[in-house]
Amino acid sequence: MPNNYRIAKVSSLLKKEITFILQNDLENHLLKSNFIHISKIDLKGDLQFCKIYITSNAEEETRKEIIDNLNLAKNFIRHTLGQRIEMRRVPEITFKDDIVLEKGLSVLKLLEELKNKNQEHDSKI
């Protein structure tokens, strides 16, 4: 059974270091010109695989391009992590687009529209 405390500590360390690498070590125009945030790290119990969920304020097409660029640079990121943190084995990294925030905002927008329609309907009565 995996140690949840250990996974949480390693996830926190990975998030901190990967954020630092994205800000300082990668020379990519898309990454420098757009706000990028690591929203979640899904680390497997055996610490071998890691999914990193990214949110950005960019348009959907640009976000896909950012994720593609990050996945192309994942070997460099993993190598740099290996130099910075002391782990027996640095996990395999995969970057994913985190659309949870976007879905939440669309639900809030729909609720606001329903509220406005309800108020219009009530004012007509």
MIGURO-941847 format. One line per 4 residues: their letters; for each residue x, y, z of N, C-alpha, C, O. Coordinates in nm, 3 decimals, m for minus. Each point is the difference from the previous one (the first is absolute). Layout:
! MIGURO-941847
a) X/Y/Z/X/Y/Z/X/Y/Z/X/Y/Z | ...
//
This chain:
! MIGURO-941847
mpnn) 0.085/m0.118/0.000/m0.085/0.118/0.000/0.089/0.124/0.000/0.092/0.010/0.081 | m0.118/0.086/m0.171/0.085/0.117/m0.010/m0.014/0.090/0.123/m0.106/0.009/0.061 | 0.214/0.056/m0.029/0.003/0.094/0.110/m0.048/0.136/m0.052/0.074/0.068/m0.071 | m0.196/m0.029/0.107/m0.058/0.124/m0.052/0.079/0.123/0.042/0.008/0.097/m0.076
yria) 0.049/m0.099/0.196/0.082/0.112/0.045/0.122/0.016/m0.090/0.037/0.111/m0.038 | 0.026/m0.222/0.006/0.119/0.005/m0.085/m0.036/0.049/m0.140/0.071/0.083/m0.056 | m0.181/m0.132/0.001/m0.044/0.043/m0.133/m0.029/0.150/0.001/0.037/0.070/m0.095 | m0.102/m0.022/0.200/m0.031/0.143/0.009/0.128/0.083/0.009/0.010/0.106/m0.063
kvss) 0.087/m0.152/0.138/0.127/0.074/0.013/0.077/0.002/m0.132/0.053/0.103/m0.040 | m0.047/m0.218/m0.027/0.071/m0.007/m0.128/m0.074/0.085/m0.104/0.065/0.069/m0.079 | m0.197/m0.073/0.077/m0.078/0.081/m0.093/0.025/0.148/0.021/0.016/0.076/m0.095 | m0.012/m0.036/0.221/0.026/0.140/0.032/0.140/0.042/m0.046/0.017/0.109/m0.055
llkk) 0.081/m0.193/0.078/0.136/0.028/m0.044/0.009/0.007/m0.152/0.064/0.090/m0.055 | m0.129/m0.184/m0.013/0.000/0.001/m0.146/m0.066/0.127/m0.054/0.051/0.061/m0.094 | m0.163/m0.023/0.152/m0.070/0.122/m0.045/0.089/0.122/0.015/0.008/0.083/m0.091 | 0.057/m0.072/0.204/0.090/0.114/0.025/0.114/0.004/m0.101/0.028/0.105/m0.058
eitf) 0.037/m0.217/0.038/0.116/m0.005/m0.089/m0.039/0.016/m0.147/0.069/0.069/m0.076 | m0.180/m0.131/0.035/m0.042/0.011/m0.140/m0.044/0.144/m0.029/0.027/0.051/m0.109 | m0.093/0.013/0.204/m0.035/0.141/m0.017/0.124/0.085/m0.020/0.004/0.086/m0.088 | 0.098/m0.112/0.168/0.127/0.073/m0.013/0.064/m0.025/m0.136/0.051/0.093/m0.063
ilqn) m0.054/m0.217/0.017/0.057/m0.034/m0.131/m0.077/0.070/m0.112/0.061/0.054/m0.092 | m0.193/m0.055/0.100/m0.081/0.065/m0.104/0.026/0.150/m0.006/0.001/0.059/m0.108 | 0.019/0.002/0.223/0.022/0.145/0.005/0.140/0.041/m0.042/0.019/0.104/m0.062 | 0.080/m0.187/0.095/0.138/0.046/m0.015/0.085/m0.076/m0.102/0.090/0.059/m0.059
dlen) m0.117/m0.186/0.038/0.092/m0.080/m0.080/m0.045/m0.025/m0.143/0.084/m0.022/m0.087 | m0.213/0.026/0.061/m0.049/m0.026/m0.135/m0.004/0.129/m0.081/m0.053/0.102/0.046 | 0.109/m0.106/m0.163/m0.001/0.116/m0.089/m0.104/m0.024/m0.110/0.034/m0.036/m0.113 | m0.160/0.057/0.148/m0.108/m0.023/m0.094/m0.089/0.124/0.000/m0.047/0.043/0.105
hllk) 0.025/0.013/m0.223/m0.078/0.124/m0.012/m0.142/m0.018/0.054/m0.051/0.088/0.068 | m0.012/m0.200/m0.099/m0.137/m0.023/0.047/m0.007/m0.004/0.153/m0.093/0.054/0.060 | 0.190/m0.116/0.001/0.001/m0.010/0.146/0.027/0.134/0.065/m0.054/0.031/0.106 | 0.138/0.050/m0.169/0.035/0.130/0.057/m0.111/0.102/m0.020/m0.017/0.090/0.083
snfi) m0.060/m0.102/m0.193/m0.100/0.103/m0.032/m0.139/m0.030/0.058/m0.088/0.085/m0.008 | 0.067/m0.203/0.064/m0.130/m0.036/0.056/0.014/m0.038/0.147/0.102/m0.054/0.043 | m0.207/0.084/0.032/m0.003/m0.040/0.141/m0.026/m0.150/0.006/m0.098/m0.049/m0.055 | 0.187/m0.023/0.122/m0.012/m0.145/0.014/0.008/m0.034/0.148/0.086/0.049/0.072
hisk) m0.177/m0.136/m0.029/m0.005/m0.039/0.140/m0.017/m0.152/0.009/m0.081/m0.058/m0.072 | 0.157/m0.004/0.160/m0.019/m0.143/0.026/m0.114/m0.011/0.101/0.015/0.038/0.116 | m0.127/m0.091/m0.162/m0.116/m0.007/0.088/m0.004/m0.128/0.083/m0.052/m0.001/0.111 | 0.106/m0.106/m0.165/m0.009/m0.128/0.070/0.112/m0.091/m0.049/0.039/0.002/m0.116
idlk) 0.012/m0.083/0.208/0.097/m0.103/m0.036/m0.057/m0.133/0.047/m0.028/m0.019/0.118 | 0.011/m0.072/m0.212/m0.052/m0.134/0.030/0.118/m0.097/m0.005/0.043/m0.042/m0.107 | 0.007/0.008/0.224/0.117/m0.087/0.012/m0.047/m0.139/0.042/m0.073/m0.016/0.097 | 0.116/m0.083/m0.172/m0.039/m0.138/0.030/0.067/m0.047/0.129/0.103/0.054/0.040
gdlq) m0.162/m0.154/0.022/0.048/m0.050/0.129/0.142/m0.052/m0.001/0.069/0.008/0.102 | m0.023/m0.060/m0.216/0.136/m0.051/m0.007/0.101/0.108/m0.041/0.118/m0.029/m0.017 | m0.165/0.153/0.001/0.083/0.116/m0.034/0.069/m0.016/m0.136/0.105/0.060/m0.022 | m0.162/m0.139/m0.067/0.062/m0.023/m0.131/m0.059/0.090/m0.110/0.068/0.033/m0.096
fcki) m0.195/0.005/0.111/m0.068/0.079/m0.103/m0.067/0.120/0.064/m0.053/m0.006/0.111 | 0.055/0.116/m0.185/m0.051/0.126/0.053/m0.074/0.074/m0.112/0.058/0.028/m0.105 | m0.186/0.005/0.129/m0.076/0.085/m0.092/m0.005/0.139/0.061/m0.038/0.017/0.116 | 0.076/0.081/m0.195/0.002/0.138/0.047/m0.106/0.076/m0.078/0.006/0.011/m0.122
yits) m0.104/0.042/0.195/m0.110/0.073/m0.062/0.030/0.149/0.001/0.033/0.059/0.104 | m0.044/0.001/m0.222/0.036/0.140/m0.022/m0.125/0.081/m0.031/m0.084/m0.041/m0.080 | 0.073/0.158/0.143/m0.103/0.097/m0.038/0.069/0.121/m0.059/0.114/0.032/0.034 | m0.185/0.036/m0.122/0.056/0.117/m0.065/m0.113/0.095/m0.037/m0.115/m0.042/m0.017
naee) 0.149/0.170/0.004/m0.099/0.098/m0.041/m0.008/0.012/m0.152/m0.073/0.086/m0.051 | 0.144/m0.168/m0.021/0.005/0.007/m0.146/m0.125/m0.066/m0.062/m0.075/m0.071/0.067 | 0.057/0.097/m0.195/m0.110/m0.062/m0.074/0.025/m0.150/m0.010/0.111/m0.048/0.024 | m0.217/m0.026/m0.059/0.008/m0.147/m0.001/0.109/m0.052/m0.095/0.075/m0.092/0.036
etrk) m0.065/0.150/m0.154/0.101/m0.046/m0.097/0.141/0.026/0.052/0.089/m0.084/m0.015 | m0.069/0.200/0.076/0.132/0.032/0.056/0.032/m0.091/0.118/0.115/m0.041/0.016 | m0.216/0.010/0.067/0.023/m0.092/0.112/0.045/m0.137/m0.049/0.090/m0.061/0.058 | m0.153/0.013/m0.165/0.042/m0.129/m0.056/0.144/0.005/m0.049/0.076/m0.095/0.017
eiid) m0.040/0.206/m0.076/0.137/0.017/m0.049/0.098/0.006/0.118/0.110/m0.054/m0.008 | m0.150/0.120/0.117/0.084/0.007/0.120/0.021/m0.140/0.057/0.113/m0.037/0.034 | m0.221/m0.041/m0.024/0.010/m0.137/0.052/0.091/m0.084/m0.090/0.082/m0.077/0.050 | m0.097/0.092/m0.182/0.086/m0.074/m0.093/0.147/0.038/0.020/0.086/m0.087/0.002
nlnl) m0.059/0.217/0.014/0.138/0.044/0.022/0.056/m0.053/0.132/0.116/m0.038/0.008 | m0.200/0.037/0.095/0.046/m0.054/0.128/0.028/m0.149/m0.010/0.098/m0.049/0.058 | m0.182/m0.024/m0.130/0.024/m0.143/m0.017/0.125/m0.027/m0.084/0.066/m0.102/0.019 | m0.033/0.192/m0.111/0.124/m0.014/m0.075/0.122/0.026/0.090/0.106/m0.058/m0.020
aknf) m0.123/0.146/0.118/0.111/0.037/0.088/0.004/m0.084/0.127/0.081/0.028/0.089 | m0.165/m0.130/m0.078/m0.009/m0.074/0.125/0.129/m0.074/0.035/0.030/m0.017/0.118 | 0.047/m0.026/m0.217/0.127/m0.067/0.029/0.101/0.098/0.062/0.072/m0.035/0.093 | m0.070/0.158/m0.146/0.087/0.104/0.057/m0.044/0.031/0.143/0.083/0.012/0.090
irht) m0.215/0.002/m0.069/m0.053/0.031/0.132/0.034/m0.113/0.098/0.041/0.026/0.113 | m0.059/m0.147/m0.157/0.028/m0.117/0.085/0.150/m0.007/0.035/0.036/m0.030/0.114 | 0.049/0.056/m0.212/0.145/0.000/0.023/0.038/0.109/0.101/0.079/m0.023/0.091 | m0.137/0.142/m0.109/0.028/0.111/0.092/m0.050/m0.032/0.141/0.066/0.033/0.098
lgqr) m0.183/m0.097/m0.090/m0.051/m0.043/0.131/0.097/m0.097/0.067/0.025/0.009/0.120 | 0.028/m0.101/m0.199/0.095/m0.097/0.054/0.124/0.064/0.057/0.060/m0.052/0.094 | m0.021/0.167/m0.151/0.117/0.071/0.052/m0.032/0.080/0.125/0.087/0.021/0.085 | m0.212/0.023/m0.072/m0.037/0.087/0.110/m0.052/m0.071/0.124/0.024/0.045/0.112
iemr) m0.093/m0.156/m0.131/m0.056/m0.069/0.116/0.065/m0.137/0.014/0.042/m0.061/m0.098 | m0.036/0.017/0.219/0.064/m0.129/0.028/m0.108/m0.106/0.011/m0.064/m0.016/0.104 | 0.046/m0.057/m0.213/m0.095/m0.111/m0.005/0.069/m0.117/m0.065/0.089/0.016/m0.084 | m0.129/m0.133/0.123/0.057/m0.120/m0.060/m0.031/m0.002/m0.150/0.087/m0.031/m0.082
rvpe) m0.210/0.063/0.048/m0.041/0.005/m0.140/m0.101/0.112/m0.017/m0.101/0.005/0.071 | 0.128/0.084/m0.163/m0.093/0.109/m0.028/m0.114/m0.057/m0.085/0.025/m0.071/m0.097 | m0.150/0.101/0.133/m0.113/m0.061/m0.072/m0.010/0.046/m0.145/0.045/0.109/m0.036 | m0.105/m0.195/m0.046/m0.033/0.037/m0.137/m0.105/0.110/0.005/m0.094/m0.008/0.080
itfk) 0.109/0.110/m0.162/m0.087/0.117/0.006/m0.087/0.007/m0.125/0.047/m0.024/m0.111 | m0.173/0.058/0.131/m0.093/0.028/m0.109/m0.078/0.126/0.036/m0.053/0.011/0.110 | 0.048/0.084/m0.202/m0.075/0.122/0.023/m0.138/m0.011/m0.062/m0.016/m0.050/m0.111 | m0.085/0.096/0.185/m0.139/m0.004/m0.045/m0.062/0.138/0.020/0.041/0.077/0.086
ddiv) m0.140/m0.048/m0.169/m0.075/0.125/0.013/m0.109/m0.019/0.105/m0.081/m0.092/m0.011 | 0.078/0.178/0.111/m0.100/m0.009/0.106/m0.119/0.087/m0.039/0.008/0.123/0.001 | m0.118/m0.188/m0.036/m0.118/0.073/m0.047/m0.106/0.014/0.109/m0.111/0.045/m0.029 | 0.143/m0.083/0.151/m0.097/0.007/0.108/m0.043/0.145/0.025/m0.119/0.027/0.018
lekg) 0.214/0.065/m0.016/m0.031/0.140/0.021/m0.090/0.053/m0.110/m0.097/0.072/0.026 | 0.128/m0.109/m0.148/m0.079/0.043/m0.115/m0.143/m0.053/0.008/m0.096/0.072/m0.028 | 0.082/m0.199/0.066/m0.134/m0.059/0.016/m0.077/0.070/0.110/m0.119/0.027/m0.014 | 0.185/0.002/0.123/m0.064/0.070/0.111/m0.049/0.138/m0.040/m0.110/0.041/0.037
lsvl) 0.192/0.031/m0.113/m0.040/0.132/m0.047/m0.117/m0.007/m0.096/m0.088/0.086/0.003 | 0.085/m0.188/m0.088/m0.113/m0.014/m0.092/m0.128/m0.032/0.074/m0.107/0.047/m0.038 | 0.115/m0.127/0.144/m0.118/m0.030/0.082/m0.049/0.127/0.069/m0.120/0.027/0.003 | 0.212/0.052/0.051/m0.039/0.125/0.064/m0.065/0.096/m0.100/m0.096/0.070/0.033
klle) 0.149/m0.067/m0.155/m0.057/0.086/m0.104/m0.142/m0.045/m0.034/m0.089/0.083/m0.015 | 0.068/m0.214/0.003/m0.135/m0.052/m0.027/m0.096/0.032/0.113/m0.114/0.038/m0.025 | 0.159/m0.052/0.148/m0.085/0.033/0.114/m0.037/0.148/0.001/m0.113/0.036/0.032 | 0.208/0.049/m0.067/m0.027/0.144/m0.007/m0.103/0.031/m0.109/m0.089/0.082/0.019
elkn) 0.103/m0.149/m0.134/m0.097/0.019/m0.108/m0.140/m0.044/0.042/m0.098/0.068/m0.027 | 0.089/m0.182/0.094/m0.129/m0.048/0.049/m0.061/0.097/0.102/m0.120/0.025/m0.001 | 0.204/0.028/0.087/m0.046/0.097/0.099/m0.055/0.124/m0.069/m0.106/0.051/0.039 | 0.176/m0.001/m0.141/m0.045/0.118/m0.073/m0.131/m0.027/m0.074/m0.089/0.085/0.000
knqe) 0.077/m0.202/m0.061/m0.124/m0.035/m0.070/m0.116/m0.011/0.098/m0.111/0.043/m0.030 | 0.136/m0.100/0.147/m0.102/m0.013/0.103/m0.046/0.138/0.049/m0.119/0.022/0.021 | 0.215/0.070/m0.004/m0.034/0.134/0.044/m0.081/0.073/m0.107/m0.093/0.073/0.033 | 0.128/m0.091/m0.161/m0.076/0.060/m0.109/m0.140/m0.056/m0.004/m0.097/0.074/m0.019
hdsk) 0.085/m0.203/0.038/m0.131/m0.065/m0.002/m0.087/0.050/0.117/m0.119/0.024/m0.017 | 0.180/m0.009/0.135/m0.074/0.047/0.116/m0.043/0.145/m0.015/m0.107/0.039/0.048 | 0.190/0.042/m0.115/m0.036/0.142/m0.017/m0.113/0.018/m0.103/m0.072/0.100/0.006 | 0.056/m0.194/m0.097/m0.107/0.007/m0.098/m0.136/m0.038/0.062/m0.105/0.041/m0.050
i) 0.109/m0.117/0.156/m0.124/m0.046/0.062/m0.062/0.105/0.086/m0.105/m0.023/0.060
//
